[in-house]
């Protein structure tokens, strides 16, 4: 049975995206929602035979050499997170900044920045900091909203700071050098971390009761501070080696990820925490997250393949470029669309659905592909923290003290979302924040 549907491309666009959002509103997982719409659309707008060709569209993704880096970086982060380094890192940082008001919140953000370069999975960072830093801050009289906000904001940096899985997926899907994306994301990641720290310090000094400094009796000598730092030499050396080999061009992300995965086991052994249980848990976490990325990818690839096949990408491109507006208005419009999508869809799905449509438009408008790509990734990093469905909020709900409501968590996130929006605007207005390193080390 076949259907002879003489639909315009506008009607097809409305049908495919309308059906997709309807399924998402019905709480259908995005992998199955995109896959179902792709199968139905192939049957309706092409032929039953086209349905049998859909699996071939995902072959390129699963055989892409770069994709191998994803599970290895996840494994590296899972091992390091379980090796006990989080405790050492947090203690080292907060003892070094203990004389400042808001020192524990500042230490949380600083520790999260370092952990982002090691773990790269925001769930692990937020849960770890939520279990270690949050009770410590609340015990010392910190404001609950400031404490929770610093944990969530710091953890959200894990999707942006290299070696970010999001950057690898973006580069693979958009055909952009992952090394260039890593270089481009360094300054925005540090900028956002700096904005968080400045906000914490300013609020702490304007309202001393929100975040007191450490009591004198809890401060330690310089020798003891150095002892804490010595415990971090090995994992930090691993970060420098892995990221340095990619950023310098010595190794591709896949080779560097393999070295990082092995190096994480060496770190766990050095901390005397290497065990079969640790390896087993890290492997299960790697399988779970990698499978999630792949399933979302399968559905998105099929959806975009069908939409591109019926001329949808060219239709959207022509429609947007025909608008009598300045290119910057189109750029802002694309950023708003990504922001809205990020409130309801995982970043993996957004990258695979939006980039094939938006990248040709950005290139036609003359925007630098690395700059545009990092803007998208900074936007998606903001979506992680944006109510109502940012998944950083749900991770925090899982580790928050008893009696903390979802509304409390939403309120805690709002100031940091505004800071992230400020960072995104700065990166748009001053492109060199993103392009300085890529141009310097081209």
Secondary structure, 3 states (H helix, E strand, C coil): CCCCCCCCHHHHHHHHHHHHHHHHHCCCCHHHHHHHHHHHHHHHHCCHHHHHHHHHHCHHHHCCHHHHHHHHHHHHHHHHHHCCHHHHHHHHHHHHCCCCCCHHHHHHHHHHHHHHHHCCCHHHHHHHHHHHHHHHHHHCCCCHHHHHHHHHHHHHHHHCCCCCHHHHHHHHHHCCCHHHHHHHHHHHHHHHHHHHHHHHHHHHHHCHHHCCCCCHHHCCCHHHHHHHHHCCHHHHHHHHHHHHHHHCCCCCHHHHHHHHHHHHHHHHHHCCCCCHHHHHHHHHHHHHHHHHHHHHHHHHHHHHHHHHHCCHHHHHHHHHHCCCCCHHHHHHHHHHHHHHHHCCCCHHHHHHHHHHHHHHHHHHCCCCHHHHHHHHHHHHHHHCCCCCCCHHHHHHHHHCCCCCCHHHHHHHHHHHHHHHHHHHHHHHHCCHHHHHHHHHCC
